[in-house]
């Protein structure tokens, strides 16, 4: 049995950026915030929790050779890009951009309420691919919402240029809930809201996480760990075969 805690990032320890229109919390190094110990977790380069004021947002800017995922948890964001895509990503919807050889885009909150989202950057598996954009709506039901499964590319609704799987998990209070059995050896949990107790089956390595916390861990088998939660819980789960 293998269960190994690799990194714990408490919410209050994240880097913080403030603008008149933006409150952003960075789990990893971003912009002027740099710490070599927090440059990435495997293929995950950025996890930013952004709160964007009404009628404000990110003006047009460019990316290349990065997979960019946006998970909206409150309100909506309007996307425009150099591929002539125009779309609004609402709460519980997800967008993915493969920047590849280059893409320019803007993300604006054109609503009358704050928008809250998680901006995620993933290192690509292949560089200089043709840029592309995809968007899906998640099932609003509770349980395990699979966003992308790299092991089953044909049945994915999104394209992601990396060997990484991603879930958004929503639970009511529950005991001894197993993580999705399709998880790989290396995993990152990012709490959106709520708290959980991650428990190892054969050791005393229990870890308590709260809203905004992140945890990177290694596990041999998915059923070696389980979670308890005493209230509603919402989190992202990333899983990859290697770091």
Residue pairs with C-beta under 8 A, 6 or more apart in sequence:
1 200
1 201
1 202
1 203
1 220
1 221
1 224
2 218
2 219
2 220
2 224
3 200
3 201
3 202
3 203
3 205
3 217
3 218
3 219
3 220
3 224
3 225
4 217
4 218
4 219
5 205
5 207
5 215
5 216
5 217
6 41
6 186
6 216
6 217
6 218
7 41
7 214
7 215
7 216
8 207
8 213
8 214
8 215
8 216
9 27
9 38
9 213
9 214
9 215
10 212
10 213
11 25
11 191
11 210
11 211
11 212
11 213
12 212
14 25
14 26
14 27
14 49
14 212
15 25
15 26
15 29
15 30
15 33
15 35
16 23
16 24
16 25
16 26
17 23
17 24
17 26
17 30
17 31
17 33
18 24
20 53
20 56
21 52
21 53
21 56
21 57
22 50
22 51
22 52
22 53
22 56
23 50
23 51
24 48
24 49
24 50
24 51
25 48
25 49
25 212
26 33
26 46
26 47
26 48
27 38
27 46
27 47
27 48
27 49
27 190
27 214
28 38
28 39
28 40
28 41
28 44
28 45
28 46
28 47
29 35
29 36
29 38
29 39
29 40
30 46
30 48
39 45
40 123
41 188
41 216
41 243
42 186
42 188
42 216
42 240
42 242
42 243
43 122
43 123
43 162
43 163
43 164
43 240
43 243
44 120
44 121
44 122
44 123
44 164
44 188
44 238
45 66
45 121
45 122
45 123
46 119
46 120
46 121
47 118
47 119
47 120
47 190
47 214
48 118
48 119
48 120
49 116
49 117
49 118
49 212
50 115
50 116
50 117
50 118
50 119
51 114
51 115
51 116
52 77
52 109
52 114
52 115
52 116
52 117
53 109
53 114
54 109
54 111
54 112
54 113
54 114
55 108
55 109
55 110
55 112
56 108
56 109
57 77
57 78
57 106
57 107
57 108
57 109
57 110
57 115
58 106
58 107
58 108
59 106
60 80
60 104
60 105
60 106
61 104
61 105
61 106
62 102
62 103
62 104
63 97
63 99
63 102
63 103
63 104
63 105
64 99
64 100
64 101
64 102
64 103
65 99
65 100
65 101
65 124
65 127
65 128
66 99
66 121
66 122
66 123
66 124
67 96
67 97
67 98
67 99
67 121
67 122
67 123
67 124
67 160
67 161
67 162
68 96
68 97
68 99
68 119
68 120
68 121
68 122
69 94
69 95
69 96
69 118
69 119
69 120
69 121
69 122
69 147
69 160
69 166
70 77
70 79
70 89
70 94
70 95
70 96
70 107
70 117
70 118
70 119
70 120
71 94
71 117
71 118
71 120
71 147
71 168
71 236
72 89
72 90
72 91
72 92
72 93
72 94
72 115
72 116
72 117
73 91
73 92
73 116
73 117
73 118
73 192
73 193
73 234
74 91
74 113
74 114
74 115
74 116
74 117
75 90
75 91
75 109
75 111
75 113
75 114
75 115
75 116
76 88
76 89
76 90
76 91
76 109
76 110
76 111
76 115
77 88
77 89
77 107
77 108
77 109
77 115
77 117
78 86
78 87
78 88
78 89
78 107
78 108
78 109
78 110
79 85
79 86
79 87
79 88
79 89
79 95
79 105
79 106
79 107
79 133
79 135
80 86
80 105
80 106
80 108
81 97
81 103
81 104
81 105
81 106
81 133
82 103
82 104
82 105
82 131
83 103
83 131
83 132
83 133
85 133
87 95
87 135
88 110
89 95
89 117
89 135
90 137
92 137
92 138
92 140
93 135
93 136
93 137
93 138
94 135
94 136
94 137
94 138
94 147
94 158
94 168
95 133
95 134
95 135
96 133
96 134
96 135
96 148
96 158
96 159
96 160
97 103
97 105
97 131
97 132
97 133
98 124
98 129
98 131
98 132
98 133
98 159
98 160
98 161
99 124
99 131
100 124
100 127
100 128
100 129
100 130
100 131
100 132
100 161
101 128
101 129
101 130
101 131
102 131
103 131
103 133
109 115
118 190
118 192
118 236
120 236
122 160
122 162
122 164
123 162
124 161
124 162
125 161
125 162
125 163
126 161
129 161
132 159
134 157
134 158
134 159
136 147
136 157
136 158
138 145
138 147
138 168
139 145
141 170
142 170
142 171
142 172
143 169
143 170
143 171
144 167
144 169
144 180
145 167
145 168
145 169
145 170
146 165
146 166
146 167
146 180
147 158
147 166
147 167
147 168
148 156
148 158
148 160
148 164
148 165
148 166
149 155
149 156
149 165
149 182
150 160
150 162
150 163
150 164
150 165
151 165
151 182
160 166
163 240
163 241
163 242
164 238
164 239
164 240
165 182
165 183
165 184
165 238
165 239
165 240
166 236
166 237
166 238
166 239
167 180
167 236
167 237
167 239
168 192
168 234
168 235
168 236
168 237
169 180
169 233
169 234
169 235
169 236
169 237
170 232
170 233
170 234
171 177
171 227
171 229
171 232
171 233
172 232
172 233
173 229
173 230
173 231
173 232
174 227
174 228
174 229
174 233
175 228
176 199
176 226
176 228
177 226
177 227
177 228
177 229
178 222
178 223
178 225
178 226
179 187
179 222
179 225
179 226
179 227
179 237
180 222
180 237
180 239
181 222
181 223
182 222
182 239
183 219
183 222
183 237
183 239
184 239
184 240
184 241
185 218
185 219
185 220
185 240
185 241
185 242
186 216
186 217
186 218
186 239
186 240
186 241
186 242
186 243
187 216
187 217
187 218
187 219
187 237
187 238
187 239
187 240
188 214
188 215
188 216
188 217
188 237
188 238
189 196
189 198
189 209
189 214
189 215
189 217
189 235
189 236
189 237
189 238
190 213
190 214
190 235
190 236
190 237
190 238
191 209
191 210
191 211
191 212
191 213
191 214
191 233
191 234
191 235
192 211
192 234
192 235
192 236
193 211
193 232
193 233
193 234
194 210
194 211
194 229
194 231
194 232
194 233
194 234
194 235
195 208
195 209
195 210
195 211
195 229
195 230
195 231
195 233
196 208
196 209
196 227
196 228
196 229
196 233
196 235
197 206
197 207
197 208
197 209
197 227
197 228
197 229
198 206
198 207
198 208
198 209
198 215
198 217
198 225
198 226
198 227
199 206
199 225
199 226
199 227
199 228
200 206
200 224
200 225
201 223
201 224
201 225
201 226
202 224
207 215
207 217
209 215
217 225
219 225
227 233
